[in-house]
Amino acid sequence: MQDILFDFISKYVSLTEDEKNAIVSLDIFRSVKKGTTLLKKGQKSNDSYFVLKGCIRTYYVIDEEEKTTAFYTEMEALTPPCVISKTPSEYYISCIEDSILLVSNSDMEEEINSKFPKFEIMCKVLSEELLAKQQIDFDAFKTSSPEQRYLNLLQKRPDLIQRVPQHQLASYLGIKPQSLSRLRARILEKKS
């Protein structure tokens, strides 16, 4: 698994053997079973996540109904807002599949950044890319119909259609599962 991580990092910075060894020595690789809740509403956390393999999701529970806000799959990072604000979490994070995650905290990150400044540069670039992607996704969601959201998902993240339970996918799209079924049928009908 560490080779997958190093291949990803090499797109941003080149690593020496000492730097690779420093990462491995942090003991940040975690195997997590499907269904595991990584963070609950009301919990405080210092943990950030990077998905090497698998799928995790963030969701709120409003009026006893889950409202999925995001899915994170291979080579995607998540730092919950509660980590930055040092307040209890407003939402949940759970594993949709058996996953292999990198789990780090701000102390680890400070230590590695002080020893190897290029990591801080890489993290800055990754943060900027993530922020830009989230803004584009948010704008697209706010300005599109449920059908457009689904078609956009089919185009940009088709793997989620097979990996994510339909009720979670519907919640992510802002519709009920029955509406998603009708929407899929309507799209298939248009194609035939």
QUINOR-V50016 format. One record per helix or strand of 2 or more residues. SS is the DSSP state (~ for helix, > for strand). FROM is the first residue (numbers start at 1). TO is the last residue. If there is no record, write none. Layout:
SS & FROM & TO
SS & FROM & TO
This chain:
~ & 2 & 9
~ & 17 & 25
> & 29 & 32
> & 37 & 39
> & 47 & 53
> & 56 & 62
> & 65 & 72
> & 76 & 79
~ & 81 & 85
> & 92 & 95
> & 99 & 105
~ & 106 & 115
~ & 117 & 142
~ & 146 & 156
~ & 159 & 163
~ & 166 & 173
~ & 177 & 191
